[in-house]
Amino acid sequence: MVLPLAVTMGEPAGIGGEIALKAWLDRAAGLPPFYLRDDPERIAGLAAGLGWPVPVREIAAPDEAVAVFAAALPVAPIGIRPRGHAGHPDPADAPAVIAAIDSAVADVRDGRAAALVTNPIHKDSLYRAGFRHPGHTEYLAELAGGGRTPVMMLVCPELRVVPVTIHLPLRRVVDALSAEAIVTAARITDTALRADFGIAAPVLAISGLNPHAGEAGGLGREEIEIIEPAIAVLRGKGIDARGPLAADTMFHAAARRSYDAALCMYHDQALIPIKTIDFDGGVNVTLGLPFVRTSPDHGTAFGIAGKGIARAGSLIAALRLAAGMAATRRSRSEDHD
C-alpha cells in the first residue's frame, strides 16, 4: 500500500501554506502524494486569495489522501483556526502549530503516513506561548520517546553535510566541541546513510576546526587533541572516517566525489558550502529518529509571505527525499524480517 507523506502547517503567518499549494500544483512532475495537517478553510482561503486553481479537500484520515491527491490537495484538520495572517505571526497560534506537529508525528508513528515533512516554524512566537524546547528538532526527539540524540543533516544532490555543533557563537564552539560529540554525530550519520540512503559502506569526511586543519598544531591543537582521537575511535568501530581535512579544500567537485557525507565542526562550516551549491533545493533532515523527517532548508520568510512569490523548490526536494528515505528504510526492514 502506498502511504502519503504528512506535511505540517508550520507557522501560519509564513510561507508554509503557499509552498504547499505550489508543490501540489507541481504534482504532475512525479511528486509523491502528501496531505497537510492544517486548517482546510485557511488553505482554501489562501489559494483563493492568490488566485491559484487548487481545490482543497478535507479528509477524515490519512488513508484517504492518496486517492484524493490527483484531483485536490488533501487537508486533515487540526481542529484549530489560526489567527495570524501573512507576515504577522500571532503567539496565540502556538497551539495550532503544535497540534499540527503532534498529529502528523502520530500519523507517521502509527503507520498511517510514510514520513514527516515539516514546514518552518517561528520559534519566537512559540517561546512567547511557553514552548520550552530549543527548536523543532528537540521537540520531535521528545515525541519520538526521548533519550535520543537527533543530528541535523543538510542534503542536496551534490552534498550531504552534518554540523557537529549547531547554533552557537563562534567563541563557544571550541568549548562545546568534544571527541564524544564527534563520535556520536558520526555514528548516527553512518547508521542513517546505510538505513535511509542505501549506502552499504559510507565514507565520512571529517573537517578540521582551524585553518589548514591546524597545520600540525601550528594553528591550533583541537585537531590533535579532539578530532584525531575521535577519528581513531570511529575507525576502531569499523566506520570509514577520514580526516581531519582542511575545510577550504574539501568541498570542490572532485573532493565531494570522495565521500558520502561531511562532518563539520560548526554551523557555517557546513551550511555555507551546501547553500552555495544549491540554495533553493537544500533539505534539512533529522537523523536518529524512529521515523523519517525532512524539512525545507529555509525559514518562515515573513517578508514575502502572502505575495505568491515564495519558491517551493526546497519543499519539493524535501518531499521527494522523504519518500525515498522512507522507501529505503522500509525495504531494509523487510530484508531483515
VENZI-V827681 format. One record per residue. N is the residue number from 1. BURIAL is + if it has 24 or more other ideal C-beta (glycine too) atoms within 12 Angstrom, else -. Layout:
n: <N:N>
burial: <BURIAL:BURIAL>
//
This chain:
n: <1:2:3:4:5:6:7:8:9:10:11:12:13:14:15:16:17:18:19:20:21:22:23:24:25:26:27:28:29:30:31:32:33:34:35:36:37:38:39:40:41:42:43:44:45:46:47:48:49:50:51:52:53:54:55:56:57:58:59:60:61:62:63:64:65:66:67:68:69:70:71:72:73:74:75:76:77:78:79:80:81:82:83:84:85:86:87:88:89:90:91:92:93:94:95:96:97:98:99:100:101:102:103:104:105:106:107:108:109:110:111:112:113:114:115:116:117:118:119:120:121:122:123:124:125:126:127:128:129:130:131:132:133:134:135:136:137:138:139:140:141:142:143:144:145:146:147:148:149:150:151:152:153:154:155:156:157:158:159:160:161:162:163:164:165:166:167:168:169:170:171:172:173:174:175:176:177:178:179:180:181:182:183:184:185:186:187:188:189:190:191:192:193:194:195:196:197:198:199:200:201:202:203:204:205:206:207:208:209:210:211:212:213:214:215:216:217:218:219:220:221:222:223:224:225:226:227:228:229:230:231:232:233:234:235:236:237:238:239:240:241:242:243:244:245:246:247:248:249:250:251:252:253:254:255:256:257:258:259:260:261:262:263:264:265:266:267:268:269:270:271:272:273:274:275:276:277:278:279:280:281:282:283:284:285:286:287:288:289:290:291:292:293:294:295:296:297:298:299:300:301:302:303:304:305:306:307:308:309:310:311:312:313:314:315:316:317:318:319:320:321:322:323:324:325:326:327:328:329:330:331:332:333:334:335:336:337>
burial: <-:-:+:+:+:+:+:+:+:+:+:+:+:+:+:+:+:+:+:+:+:+:+:+:+:+:+:-:-:-:+:+:+:+:+:+:+:+:+:+:-:+:+:+:+:+:+:-:-:+:-:+:-:+:-:+:+:+:+:-:+:+:+:-:+:+:-:+:+:-:-:+:+:+:+:+:+:+:-:+:-:+:-:+:-:+:-:-:+:+:+:-:+:+:+:+:+:+:+:+:+:+:+:+:+:+:+:+:+:-:-:+:+:+:+:+:+:+:+:+:+:+:+:-:+:+:-:-:-:-:+:-:-:-:+:+:+:+:+:+:+:-:+:+:-:-:-:-:+:+:+:+:+:+:+:+:-:+:+:+:+:+:+:+:+:+:-:-:-:-:-:-:+:+:-:+:+:-:+:-:+:+:+:+:+:+:+:+:+:+:+:+:+:+:+:+:+:-:-:-:-:+:+:+:+:+:+:+:+:+:-:-:+:+:-:-:-:-:-:+:-:+:+:+:-:+:+:+:+:+:+:-:+:+:-:-:-:-:+:+:+:+:+:+:+:+:+:-:-:+:+:-:-:-:-:+:-:-:+:+:+:+:+:+:+:+:+:+:+:+:+:-:+:+:+:-:+:+:-:-:+:+:+:+:+:+:+:+:+:+:+:+:+:+:+:+:+:+:+:+:+:+:-:-:+:+:-:-:-:+:+:+:+:+:+:+:+:+:+:+:+:+:+:+:+:+:+:+:+:+:-:-:-:-:-:-:->
//
